[in-house]
Amino acid sequence: MFPLHDPLDAVLRGELDAHDDLTAALLVRRGVLTKEEAEKFLNPSYDEHLHDPFLMVDMRKAAERFAAAILAKEKIAVWSDYDCDGIPGGVLLHDFLKKAGADFENYIPHRHDEGYGMNVGGIEQLAKRGVKLIVTVDSGITDVVPVARAKELGMDVIITDHHLPGEKLPDAFAVVNPNARPVRDKAPEVPGSPEASASNGTSPDETYPFRSLCGSGVAWKLVCATLAVAPTLREKVPVGWEKWLLDMVGLATIADMVPLTGENRVLATYGLKVMRKSPRIGLQKLCRGMRVEQHSITEDDVGFMIAPRVNAASRMGNARDAFQLFTTADENEADELAKKLEKLNRERKAQAGAITRAVHTRLKERGEMRSIIALGDPDWRPALLGLVANTIADEYERPVFLWGREGNMRLKGSVRSGGRTHIMELMRATEKAFVKFGGHAAAGGFAVHDTEVFFLEDRLVEAHTKMLKGKTAEDSLVQRADAHITPEEATTSFLLKIEKLAPFGQQNAKPVFLLREVIVREISRFGKGEEHLKLKIVSADGSGRTVEAVTFFVKGSIARAAEKLTAGGQANLIAHLERDTFSRGNPVRLRLLDIKLI
């Protein structure tokens, strides 16, 4: 049986007595424990719940330099990453600089040829083109050597990033990153005051109260700060115009899978509102091609439809195609680029599918299934391996490491946890095998030494065995349900109540519901390869209305249960509730997470 979360204690229930039992419980599970916090969570406000950008160390310095360069018509380069955080950030700075009448260009490194971050070759190209100021987006915090080269060539660098730094910060003109420095217990009353200077040598402690912004979020904060320090820019950039840039901030915040709590909840909420009204012809064309209604875009549309197509540009071709799609005002160009991204996404799926089949073949050939899967091939494209690793990890329910070779000949890969192992702990336990690695508990990336790659699985299995010593099955990730419901309760009004907590994402997961002893009336498969599963279920007593329950790309425990499932049989289900946007009237249905036969 799937376990339920423990009920709220009386004190917490009393504190949130303005809300029904389910809403109160969901709020508490998200760390919302007071009436004030609940009001803020359920009603995020642009005017009241966004932090002052000048609380971020180096922000005033960066904004003043950025404004000076714009007003003096210095040549500015925006150096952004090639993913669905860097590209939207590059787009929003492009739009701002164009509106402000700046002399600028956007530089996006080629994923396969140049790799992530700044590089000396690109820096030298920009110097030859007369660039005097480089502003990074979603990159730069570990690029000590390229930033030093820029300084040698007479260019200032403003780093805006959200990633963790290396052993030392680059010698940039300004480093704007809420994760770049230690955090002060208390922010100074006046940003930029002597109290903000360092207790750590020359590096001040961070004073910004929210550390989980994505790269585009930090870049947008720079725009807001720049407008604040240079009122003359308002002659070209009207008050409030910067809100239109929130479509790109919201896109990046959702796509980059940062926590959708605190300030990110505000940015994602307003980002979706702006996306629904956005005049960007490229976004409109992209939505039309995907059959997504722009006026009702949700976080699921961003995560599962828009972001994969944006990322396909760099994975399969050139990131500039996605950048150009969002910046062009030409309807014909937008139409062509939207179709190109759609084609690249299909190619991405096909190539990822081919790698997935190759992994399956090799696993069948080896016979023995170890606690860790680590496989690779020099011909595999590293940019696709996160997608494949996720599929294999879900299917085999264990960590999966897959590697390939980049254009610069480095062995690089991706890892997914399968839901039962902390990936960063595992990689730290085998760090000698890696050139570098990063990520979080469930997913990560790595570069592996050529001399270690053939021993990688052995090293990981050994480390994993040591990690598991003394742990029981209870230490594994257990899927707990938020509440028990019947099929009759899966209604539009019930879903509307749940959607008050949207947008959902990291640290604000969709609520999970348990349906006990339901009768399975019908079982069907759909999709080109019948890879998806649909059930029609009713309550245990056979009465009431029939509700659909679906899952896509059936694998793992659901696949095993589905093989034994028969019409008329009973099962316990756990599922999310969602709207079926492809059916008339958008009826409510269940998205299956697991099945247990009775």
C-alpha positions as CSV (number, residue, x, y, z in Angstrom):
1,M,0.0,0.0,0.0
2,F,1.2,3.5,-0.7
3,P,1.6,5.5,2.5
4,L,0.0,8.8,3.3
5,H,1.7,11.8,4.8
6,D,1.2,12.2,8.5
7,P,-1.7,14.5,9.5
8,L,-1.0,18.1,10.7
9,D,-0.7,18.6,14.4
10,A,-3.3,20.8,16.1
11,V,-1.0,23.9,16.4
12,L,-0.2,24.1,12.7
13,R,-3.8,23.3,11.8
14,G,-4.9,26.2,14.0
15,E,-2.4,28.6,12.5
16,L,-3.8,27.9,9.0
17,D,-7.4,27.7,10.0
18,A,-8.4,30.0,7.2
19,H,-7.7,27.1,4.7
20,D,-9.3,23.7,4.1
21,D,-7.6,20.6,5.4
22,L,-5.9,19.7,2.1
23,T,-4.6,23.2,1.4
24,A,-3.3,23.6,4.9
25,A,-1.5,20.3,4.7
26,L,0.0,21.1,1.3
27,L,1.2,24.5,2.5
28,V,2.9,22.9,5.6
29,R,4.7,20.3,3.4
30,R,6.1,23.2,1.5
31,G,7.5,24.9,4.6
32,V,4.6,27.4,4.8
33,L,3.8,27.5,8.5
34,T,2.1,30.8,9.3
35,K,-0.9,32.8,8.1
36,E,1.4,35.5,6.7
37,E,3.5,33.0,4.8
38,A,0.4,31.3,3.4
39,E,-0.9,34.7,2.1
40,K,2.4,35.3,0.5
41,F,2.6,31.9,-1.1
42,L,-1.0,31.8,-2.4
43,N,-1.0,35.4,-3.6
44,P,2.5,36.2,-4.9
45,S,2.8,40.0,-5.6
46,Y,5.1,41.7,-8.0
47,D,5.1,44.9,-6.0
48,E,5.4,43.4,-2.5
49,H,7.4,40.2,-2.8
50,L,10.4,40.9,-5.0
51,H,13.6,41.9,-3.3
52,D,15.6,45.1,-3.9
53,P,18.3,44.2,-6.5
54,F,20.8,46.4,-4.7
55,L,20.9,44.0,-1.8
56,M,23.0,41.8,-4.1
57,V,26.8,42.3,-3.7
58,D,28.3,44.3,-6.6
59,M,24.9,45.1,-8.1
60,R,25.2,48.9,-7.8
61,K,28.7,48.8,-9.2
62,A,27.6,46.6,-12.1
63,A,24.5,48.7,-12.8
64,E,26.4,52.0,-12.9
65,R,29.0,50.5,-15.3
66,F,26.3,49.0,-17.5
67,A,24.4,52.3,-17.6
68,A,27.6,54.3,-18.4
69,A,28.4,51.9,-21.3
70,I,24.9,52.2,-22.7
71,L,24.8,56.0,-22.5
72,A,28.4,56.4,-23.9
73,K,27.7,54.1,-26.8
74,E,30.5,51.8,-25.8
75,K,30.4,48.4,-27.6
76,I,28.8,45.9,-25.2
77,A,28.8,42.1,-25.7
78,V,26.3,39.9,-23.9
79,W,27.8,36.4,-23.4
80,S,25.1,33.9,-22.5
81,D,24.9,30.2,-22.1
82,Y,23.3,28.1,-24.8
83,D,20.5,26.4,-22.7
84,C,17.0,27.4,-21.8
85,D,18.3,29.7,-19.1
86,G,21.1,31.4,-20.9
87,I,19.2,31.9,-24.1
88,P,16.2,33.7,-22.5
89,G,18.6,35.8,-20.4
90,G,20.5,36.7,-23.6
91,V,17.1,37.6,-25.2
92,L,16.0,39.9,-22.3
93,L,19.3,41.8,-22.3
94,H,19.1,42.1,-26.1
95,D,15.6,43.5,-25.8
96,F,16.7,45.9,-23.1
97,L,19.8,47.1,-24.9
98,K,17.9,47.6,-28.1
99,K,15.2,49.6,-26.4
100,A,17.9,51.7,-24.6
101,G,19.6,52.4,-27.9
102,A,22.9,50.7,-27.0
103,D,25.7,49.5,-29.3
104,F,25.9,45.8,-28.6
105,E,26.0,42.3,-29.8
106,N,25.0,38.9,-28.4
107,Y,27.6,36.1,-28.2
108,I,26.5,32.5,-27.6
109,P,29.2,29.9,-27.6
110,H,28.7,26.8,-29.7
111,R,27.8,23.9,-27.4
112,H,29.7,21.2,-29.3
113,D,32.7,23.2,-30.5
114,E,33.3,25.7,-27.6
115,G,31.6,24.1,-24.7
116,Y,30.1,25.7,-21.6
117,G,31.2,29.1,-20.3
118,M,33.6,31.8,-21.5
119,N,36.6,30.9,-23.6
120,V,39.8,32.8,-24.6
121,G,39.1,32.4,-28.3
122,G,35.7,34.0,-28.1
123,I,37.1,36.8,-25.8
124,E,39.8,37.6,-28.4
125,Q,37.2,37.8,-31.2
126,L,35.1,40.3,-29.2
127,A,38.2,42.4,-28.5
128,K,38.9,42.6,-32.3
129,R,35.3,43.8,-32.8
130,G,35.9,46.7,-30.4
131,V,34.0,45.4,-27.4
132,K,34.7,47.4,-24.2
133,L,32.3,45.7,-21.8
134,I,31.2,42.0,-21.5
135,V,28.1,41.1,-19.5
136,T,27.7,37.3,-18.9
137,V,24.4,35.5,-18.4
138,D,24.2,32.1,-16.6
139,S,28.0,31.7,-16.9
140,G,31.3,33.2,-16.0
141,I,31.6,32.4,-12.3
142,T,34.4,29.8,-12.8
143,D,36.0,31.4,-15.8
144,V,39.1,32.8,-14.2
145,V,41.4,32.5,-17.2
146,P,39.0,34.0,-19.9
147,V,38.1,36.9,-17.6
148,A,41.8,37.6,-17.0
149,R,42.4,37.6,-20.8
150,A,39.5,40.1,-21.2
151,K,41.1,42.4,-18.7
152,E,44.5,42.1,-20.5
153,L,42.7,43.2,-23.7
154,G,41.2,46.2,-22.1
155,M,37.7,44.9,-21.5
156,D,35.6,45.1,-18.4
157,V,33.5,42.0,-17.4
158,I,30.3,42.0,-15.4
159,I,29.5,38.5,-14.4
160,T,25.8,37.7,-13.8
161,D,25.4,34.0,-12.8
162,H,23.8,31.7,-10.3
163,H,26.2,28.8,-10.3
164,L,28.6,28.0,-7.5
165,P,32.1,29.4,-7.8
166,G,35.4,27.6,-8.0
167,E,38.3,28.0,-5.5
168,K,38.5,31.7,-6.4
169,L,36.3,34.3,-8.1
170,P,37.4,35.7,-11.5
171,D,39.0,39.1,-11.4
172,A,35.9,40.7,-13.0
173,F,34.8,44.4,-12.8
174,A,31.7,43.1,-10.9
175,V,30.4,39.7,-9.9
176,V,26.7,39.6,-9.4
177,N,25.7,36.2,-8.2
178,P,23.8,35.4,-5.0
179,N,25.7,32.1,-4.7
180,A,29.2,33.5,-5.3
181,R,30.0,34.4,-1.7
182,P,29.3,33.4,1.9
183,V,25.9,34.6,3.2
184,R,25.7,37.2,6.0
185,D,23.5,36.5,8.9
186,K,22.0,40.0,8.5
187,A,22.1,42.3,5.5
188,P,23.4,45.8,6.0
189,E,20.7,48.5,6.4
190,V,22.1,50.5,3.5
191,P,23.2,48.5,0.4
192,G,26.7,49.4,-0.5
193,S,27.5,50.7,2.9
194,P,30.8,49.9,4.8
195,E,28.9,47.2,6.7
196,A,28.6,45.3,3.4
197,S,32.4,45.0,3.0
198,A,34.1,41.9,3.6
199,S,34.7,40.0,6.7
200,N,36.5,37.6,4.4
201,G,39.5,39.5,3.1
202,T,38.6,41.3,-0.1
203,S,35.4,39.4,-0.8
204,P,32.2,40.8,0.9
205,D,29.7,38.4,2.2
206,E,26.5,38.1,0.2
207,T,23.6,40.1,1.4
208,Y,20.8,39.1,-1.0
209,P,18.0,37.2,0.9
210,F,17.2,34.7,-1.9
211,R,19.9,32.4,-3.4
212,S,17.9,30.3,-5.8
213,L,17.4,32.7,-8.8
214,C,18.2,31.3,-12.2
215,G,20.7,33.0,-14.5
216,S,18.0,34.9,-16.3
217,G,16.6,36.1,-13.0
218,V,19.9,37.6,-12.0
219,A,20.3,39.3,-15.5
220,W,16.8,40.7,-15.1
221,K,17.7,42.1,-11.7
222,L,20.6,43.9,-13.4
223,V,18.2,45.5,-15.9
224,C,16.0,46.7,-13.0
225,A,19.0,48.1,-11.1
226,T,20.4,49.8,-14.3
227,L,17.2,51.6,-14.9
228,A,17.2,52.7,-11.2
229,V,20.7,54.2,-11.3
230,A,20.2,55.9,-14.7
231,P,16.9,57.7,-14.8
232,T,17.8,59.2,-18.2
233,L,17.3,55.7,-19.7
234,R,13.6,56.1,-18.9
235,E,13.4,58.5,-21.9
236,K,13.6,55.4,-24.0
237,V,12.5,52.7,-21.6
238,P,9.1,53.6,-20.1
239,V,8.3,52.9,-16.5
240,G,7.0,49.3,-16.2
241,W,8.3,48.2,-19.6
242,E,10.8,45.8,-17.9
243,K,7.8,43.7,-16.9
244,W,7.5,42.5,-20.5
245,L,10.8,40.8,-20.1
246,L,9.3,38.5,-17.5
247,D,8.2,36.1,-20.2
248,M,11.9,35.2,-20.7
249,V,12.5,35.2,-16.9
250,G,9.6,32.9,-16.3
251,L,10.6,30.6,-19.2
252,A,14.1,30.2,-17.7
253,T,13.0,29.9,-14.1
254,I,10.7,27.0,-14.9
255,A,13.0,25.4,-17.5
256,D,16.1,25.5,-15.4
257,M,14.4,23.6,-12.6
258,V,15.3,26.0,-9.8
259,P,13.1,25.9,-6.7
260,L,9.7,27.5,-7.4
261,T,9.5,29.0,-4.0
262,G,10.2,32.5,-2.6
263,E,11.1,35.0,-5.2
264,N,11.1,32.4,-8.0
265,R,7.4,31.8,-7.3
266,V,6.7,35.4,-8.1
267,L,8.9,35.4,-11.2
268,A,7.4,32.2,-12.5
269,T,3.8,33.3,-11.8
270,Y,4.2,36.7,-13.5
271,G,6.4,35.1,-16.2
272,L,3.5,32.8,-17.2
273,K,1.1,35.8,-17.2
274,V,3.3,37.7,-19.6
275,M,3.9,34.7,-21.8
276,R,0.1,34.3,-22.2
277,K,0.0,37.9,-23.6
278,S,3.5,38.2,-25.1
279,P,3.7,39.9,-28.5
280,R,6.8,37.9,-29.4
281,I,6.0,36.6,-32.8
282,G,8.5,33.7,-32.4
283,L,6.8,32.5,-29.2
284,Q,3.4,32.7,-30.9
285,K,4.6,30.7,-33.9
286,L,6.3,28.1,-31.6
287,C,3.0,27.7,-29.7
288,R,1.0,27.3,-32.8
289,G,3.3,24.6,-34.2
290,M,3.1,22.7,-30.9
291,R,-0.7,23.1,-30.6
292,V,-0.3,24.9,-27.3
293,E,-2.8,27.7,-26.6
294,Q,-0.7,30.7,-25.8
295,H,-3.4,32.4,-23.7
296,S,-3.4,29.5,-21.3
297,I,0.3,28.4,-21.2
298,T,1.1,26.5,-18.0
299,E,4.4,25.4,-16.4
300,D,3.9,21.9,-18.0
301,D,3.8,23.5,-21.4
302,V,7.1,25.3,-20.6
303,G,8.8,22.3,-19.1
304,F,7.6,19.6,-21.6
305,M,7.0,21.5,-24.8
306,I,8.8,24.9,-25.1
307,A,12.0,24.2,-23.2
308,P,12.9,21.0,-25.1
309,R,12.6,22.8,-28.4
310,V,14.8,25.7,-27.2
311,N,17.4,23.2,-25.9
312,A,17.2,21.2,-29.1
313,A,18.7,24.2,-30.9
314,S,22.1,23.8,-29.2
315,R,21.9,20.0,-28.8
316,M,21.3,19.4,-32.4
317,G,22.5,22.6,-34.2
318,N,23.2,26.2,-33.1
319,A,21.7,27.9,-30.1
320,R,21.4,31.1,-32.1
321,D,18.3,29.7,-33.9
322,A,16.4,29.7,-30.6
323,F,17.8,33.2,-29.7
324,Q,16.8,34.6,-33.0
325,L,13.3,33.0,-32.8
326,F,12.6,35.1,-29.6
327,T,14.2,38.3,-30.9
328,T,13.0,38.6,-34.5
329,A,10.1,40.8,-35.5
330,D,9.9,39.2,-38.9
331,E,6.9,36.9,-39.2
332,N,8.4,34.8,-42.0
333,E,11.7,34.4,-40.2
334,A,9.8,33.4,-37.0
335,D,7.8,30.9,-38.9
336,E,10.9,29.3,-40.4
337,L,12.7,29.2,-37.1
338,A,9.8,27.7,-35.2
339,K,9.6,25.0,-37.8
340,K,13.4,24.5,-37.6
341,L,13.2,24.0,-33.9
342,E,10.4,21.6,-34.3
343,K,12.5,19.6,-36.8
344,L,15.5,19.7,-34.5
345,N,13.4,18.4,-31.6
346,R,12.2,15.5,-33.7
347,E,15.8,14.7,-34.6
348,R,16.8,15.0,-31.0
349,K,14.1,12.5,-30.1
350,A,15.3,10.1,-32.8
351,Q,18.9,10.3,-31.9
352,A,18.1,9.9,-28.2
353,G,15.9,7.0,-29.1
354,A,18.8,5.3,-31.0
355,I,21.1,5.7,-28.0
356,T,18.4,4.4,-25.7
357,R,18.1,1.3,-27.8
358,A,21.9,0.8,-27.9
359,V,22.0,1.0,-24.1
360,H,19.2,-1.6,-23.8
361,T,21.1,-3.9,-26.2
362,R,24.3,-3.6,-24.2
363,L,22.5,-4.2,-20.9
364,K,20.8,-7.4,-22.3
365,E,24.2,-8.6,-23.7
366,R,25.9,-8.2,-20.3
367,G,23.2,-10.2,-18.5
368,E,24.2,-9.2,-14.9
369,M,22.4,-6.1,-13.6
370,R,24.6,-4.1,-11.2
371,S,23.5,-1.5,-8.7
372,I,24.9,1.3,-10.9
373,I,24.8,1.5,-14.7
374,A,27.8,3.3,-16.3
375,L,28.1,3.1,-20.1
376,G,29.5,5.2,-22.9
377,D,30.5,5.5,-26.5
378,P,32.7,8.1,-28.2
379,D,30.0,8.4,-30.9
380,W,27.3,9.4,-28.4
381,R,26.5,13.1,-28.4
382,P,26.9,14.3,-24.7
383,A,24.2,16.8,-25.1
384,L,21.6,14.0,-25.5
385,L,22.7,11.8,-22.7
386,G,20.8,13.4,-19.8
387,L,17.6,12.6,-21.7
388,V,18.6,9.0,-22.2
389,A,20.0,8.6,-18.7
390,N,16.6,9.7,-17.3
391,T,14.8,7.1,-19.4
392,I,17.1,4.3,-18.4
393,A,17.2,5.3,-14.7
394,D,13.4,5.3,-14.5
395,E,13.1,2.0,-16.2
396,Y,15.8,0.2,-14.2
397,E,15.3,2.2,-11.0
398,R,18.9,2.7,-10.3
399,P,21.6,5.4,-11.0
400,V,22.7,5.7,-14.6
401,F,25.9,7.3,-15.8
402,L,26.2,7.8,-19.6
403,W,29.2,9.4,-21.4
404,G,30.2,10.4,-24.9
405,R,32.9,12.5,-26.6
406,E,32.6,16.3,-27.3
407,G,34.0,18.2,-30.2
408,N,36.9,19.2,-28.1
409,M,37.6,15.4,-27.5
410,R,36.7,15.5,-23.8
411,L,34.7,12.6,-22.4
412,K,31.6,14.1,-20.9
413,G,28.3,12.7,-19.6
414,S,25.2,12.9,-17.6
415,V,23.8,11.0,-14.6
416,R,20.3,10.5,-13.3
417,S,19.6,8.9,-9.9
418,G,16.6,6.7,-10.5
419,G,15.1,8.2,-7.3
420,R,17.0,6.2,-4.7
421,T,20.5,7.6,-4.5
422,H,22.0,11.0,-3.8
423,I,24.0,11.5,-7.0
424,M,26.4,14.2,-5.6
425,E,27.3,12.1,-2.6
426,L,28.1,9.2,-5.0
427,M,30.3,11.3,-7.3
428,R,32.1,12.8,-4.3
429,A,32.9,9.3,-3.2
430,T,34.5,8.6,-6.6
431,E,35.8,12.0,-7.4
432,K,39.2,10.8,-8.5
433,A,37.6,9.3,-11.6
434,F,36.2,12.6,-12.7
435,V,37.8,15.7,-14.2
436,K,34.9,17.6,-12.8
437,F,31.3,17.1,-11.9
438,G,28.3,19.0,-10.6
439,G,24.5,18.8,-10.1
440,H,22.2,18.0,-7.3
441,A,20.6,14.9,-5.5
442,A,18.7,13.6,-8.6
443,A,20.8,14.6,-11.6
444,G,24.2,15.9,-12.6
445,G,26.8,16.2,-15.3
446,F,30.5,15.1,-15.3
447,A,33.7,14.9,-17.3
448,V,35.7,11.7,-16.8
449,H,39.4,11.0,-17.2
450,D,40.2,8.9,-20.3
451,T,42.3,6.6,-18.1
452,E,39.4,6.1,-15.7
453,V,36.4,5.6,-18.0
454,F,36.7,1.9,-18.4
455,F,36.8,1.4,-14.6
456,L,34.0,4.0,-13.9
457,E,31.2,1.5,-13.2
458,D,33.4,-0.6,-10.9
459,R,34.4,2.5,-8.9
460,L,30.8,3.7,-8.6
461,V,29.4,0.3,-7.6
462,E,32.1,0.0,-4.9
463,A,31.3,3.5,-3.6
464,H,27.5,2.8,-3.7
465,T,27.9,-0.4,-1.7
466,K,29.7,1.5,1.0
467,M,27.1,4.2,1.0
468,L,24.3,1.6,1.5
469,K,25.9,-0.1,4.5
470,G,23.7,0.3,7.6
471,K,20.8,1.6,5.6
472,T,17.4,-0.1,5.2
473,A,14.7,-0.1,2.6
474,E,13.1,2.7,4.6
475,D,16.1,5.0,3.6
476,S,15.0,4.7,0.0
477,L,12.8,7.5,-1.4
478,V,9.2,6.5,-0.6
479,Q,6.4,8.0,-2.7
480,R,3.9,9.4,-0.1
481,A,0.4,10.6,-1.1
482,D,-0.9,13.9,0.1
483,A,-4.5,12.7,0.4
484,H,-6.9,9.8,-0.4
485,I,-9.6,10.6,-3.0
486,T,-12.2,8.6,-4.9
487,P,-12.6,8.9,-8.7
488,E,-15.8,10.9,-8.1
489,E,-13.7,13.6,-6.4
490,A,-11.5,14.1,-9.4
491,T,-13.5,17.1,-10.6
492,T,-12.8,20.5,-12.1
493,S,-13.6,22.3,-8.9
494,F,-11.2,20.1,-6.9
495,L,-8.5,20.7,-9.5
496,L,-9.1,24.5,-9.3
497,K,-8.4,24.3,-5.5
498,I,-5.1,22.5,-6.1
499,E,-4.1,24.9,-8.8
500,K,-4.0,27.7,-6.3
501,L,-0.6,26.3,-5.4
502,A,0.6,26.5,-9.0
503,P,3.0,27.0,-10.7
504,F,4.4,23.6,-9.6
505,G,8.0,22.6,-9.9
506,Q,11.1,22.0,-7.8
507,Q,10.3,22.2,-4.0
508,N,6.6,22.8,-4.9
509,A,5.7,19.4,-6.5
510,K,2.3,18.6,-7.8
511,P,0.1,17.1,-5.1
512,V,0.0,13.3,-5.1
513,F,-3.3,11.4,-4.5
514,L,-4.0,7.9,-3.5
515,L,-7.0,6.0,-5.0
516,R,-7.8,2.8,-3.1
517,E,-9.2,-0.4,-4.6
518,V,-10.5,1.2,-7.8
519,I,-12.0,-1.1,-10.5
520,V,-10.2,-1.0,-13.8
521,R,-12.9,-1.0,-16.5
522,E,-10.8,-0.6,-19.6
523,I,-7.1,-0.9,-20.4
524,S,-5.7,0.5,-23.7
525,R,-2.4,1.5,-25.3
526,F,-1.8,4.4,-27.5
527,G,1.0,6.2,-29.4
528,K,2.8,5.1,-32.6
529,G,4.5,2.2,-30.8
530,E,1.7,1.8,-28.2
531,E,4.2,3.1,-25.6
532,H,1.6,5.0,-23.6
533,L,-1.0,3.5,-21.2
534,K,-4.6,4.6,-20.6
535,L,-7.0,3.1,-17.9
536,K,-10.6,3.9,-17.3
537,I,-11.4,3.4,-13.6
538,V,-14.4,3.6,-11.3
539,S,-14.8,3.4,-7.5
540,A,-14.5,0.2,-5.6
541,D,-18.3,-0.4,-5.5
542,G,-18.5,0.1,-9.3
543,S,-20.8,3.1,-9.0
544,G,-20.1,6.7,-10.0
545,R,-18.5,8.2,-13.1
546,T,-15.6,6.7,-15.0
547,V,-12.3,8.6,-14.9
548,E,-9.4,8.3,-17.3
549,A,-5.9,7.7,-15.9
550,V,-2.9,7.9,-18.3
551,T,0.9,7.6,-18.2
552,F,3.3,8.2,-21.0
553,F,6.3,6.0,-22.0
554,V,5.4,3.2,-19.7
555,K,8.4,1.8,-17.8
556,G,9.6,0.6,-14.4
557,S,7.1,-0.5,-11.8
558,I,4.1,0.7,-13.8
559,A,5.2,-1.4,-16.8
560,R,5.5,-4.5,-14.6
561,A,2.1,-3.9,-13.1
562,A,0.5,-3.1,-16.5
563,E,1.6,-6.5,-17.8
564,K,-0.6,-8.3,-15.1
565,L,-3.5,-5.8,-15.1
566,T,-6.8,-7.1,-16.4
567,A,-10.1,-5.4,-17.2
568,G,-12.4,-5.8,-14.2
569,G,-9.4,-6.2,-11.8
570,Q,-8.7,-3.9,-8.8
571,A,-5.7,-1.8,-8.0
572,N,-4.4,1.0,-5.8
573,L,-3.2,4.0,-7.7
574,I,-1.2,7.1,-7.0
575,A,-1.5,10.0,-9.4
576,H,-1.5,13.7,-10.1
577,L,-4.7,15.5,-11.3
578,E,-4.5,17.4,-14.5
579,R,-6.5,18.8,-17.4
580,D,-6.6,16.8,-20.7
581,T,-5.9,19.7,-23.0
582,F,-6.2,17.6,-26.1
583,S,-9.8,16.6,-25.4
584,R,-12.9,18.7,-25.9
585,G,-13.9,20.6,-22.7
586,N,-10.5,19.8,-21.1
587,P,-11.8,17.2,-18.7
588,V,-9.9,16.3,-15.5
589,R,-7.9,13.1,-15.7
590,L,-5.3,11.3,-13.6
591,R,-1.6,11.2,-14.5
592,L,-0.4,7.8,-13.1
593,L,2.7,7.7,-11.0
594,D,2.4,4.0,-9.8
595,I,0.1,1.0,-9.7
596,K,-0.2,-1.7,-7.2
597,L,-2.4,-4.7,-8.0
598,I,-4.8,-6.1,-5.5
